[in-house]
Amino acid sequence: MPSSDQQSIHGQWSSRWTFIMAATGAAVGLGNIWKFPYLTGIHGGSAFVLIYILCVAALGIPMMMAEVMLGRRGRQTPVNTMRALAAENNASQGWQLIGWFGTFAGMLILSYYSVIGGWTLGYILHSVSGNFSGLNGNGASTLFGDFVGNPFVQVGWHTMFMIITMYIVARGVKSGLEKAVTYLMPALFVLLLVLVGYAMTTGYFMKGLDYLFTPDFSQLTGTSIHTAMGQAFFSLSLGMGTIMIYGSYVPKSTSIAGASIAIAVFDTMVALLAGMAIFPIVFANALEPGAGPSLLFETIPVAFGNMAGGTLFGTLFFVLLLIAAWTSSISLIEPAVTLMIEKFNMTRWQAAIWIGLATWLLGFGTAFSFNIWSEATVFEMTFFENLDYLTSNLMLPLGGIFIAVFAGWLMTKDNSQDELDMKSEVGYSIWRILIRFIAPIAVSIVLLHAIGVY
Ligand code: TRP
């Protein structure tokens, strides 16, 4: 019978603060700094931002609480956690599928995440070499175009990124991760503030703020609502078991609600700061806000190329971005690796190597999507775009619906109340309404619309 007084066989966080930092490390990554700004640009700015913030508050926070709660009660890899909780609450063993589904989604996401992680590696080298100095918008576009245009370069950096990810995973997540995130996440935050400071000097800062925050509902479409919701799941790392597995290492004394809110607020602040740094640069250099995945890499080098100490700051920025990506990538693959250990009795090293190899191979599809396969489209999307759509826009929200239904309807009220252990009755009731009704219904409505049911 599960009880959170037990510990996970994989260990436990040393404190509430390390859990918050580790989960923040998983949440803050390329999703905030690379993906959020470019999606905002594609979807026309403020309306997307507003829907995104709404999704984080009304769906993201209660979903995160649900995942941490399930993880802490089950204390195992998501598949086995769901099995144990299904037994505890007299639910069908079919609920284990949530775990399998999420574990698989994590591998799919990492396969492309690693290619973009490779871009940050490549850009560290560009920065150290002084290739940003004096760069204008055109120069930055050319630099990026040449970089992604070369399939060998793409596979090379992707390989490097996979190696460093799997190395940490093989050594065990908690030993390496705790120290890294405690100092480096705050450092990244400070550097983003420096970039926002630079954006203020471009003369286009107000235009950037206006673009991000003055609501313009003419830009709102079903697609942008769907994408904003998917991005909320992606950025908070929800819907696939990452947070469940990190929750399984959480000490019993930690307040789940407080920690979830702190993580969501921090994650959202990082995304908004990235937007506030990038859009003024876009407008000042007559770049295209809807440029897509290249946006970050075509704007930020211009800022560093034209500020004092830019080579140093630029290098530091991409190093910190790399670390943010790294802590996220580890969390994407941890469920698959612990599953192999629990199910097939593998050692951590064996599990990391097998899972890493499979994910690495799949990543070639994304590495080639920006060069030799850029014209090879299915549903008018490249391999990368299909993978991203499948995971962020379909699999994560679907996983989220099932997690919400399980936490709200299948888990008994006594159990969830005991595990969340909230001081305020009202707080618990709000959570329960959000997780039982609002989250599953809202997400279903958006998904059904997206697949063309109405
Ligand atoms: N949230 C991370 C980012 O914004 C990516 C990530 C890590 C993730 N773990 C996840 C996304 C689990 C979805 C599910 O970069």
Residues whose N, C-alpha, C, O or C-beta is under 5 A from the ligand:
A	BS01	LIG	A26 A27 V28 G29 L30 G31 N32 F233 F234 S235 L236 S237 L238 M240 T242 S328 S331 L332
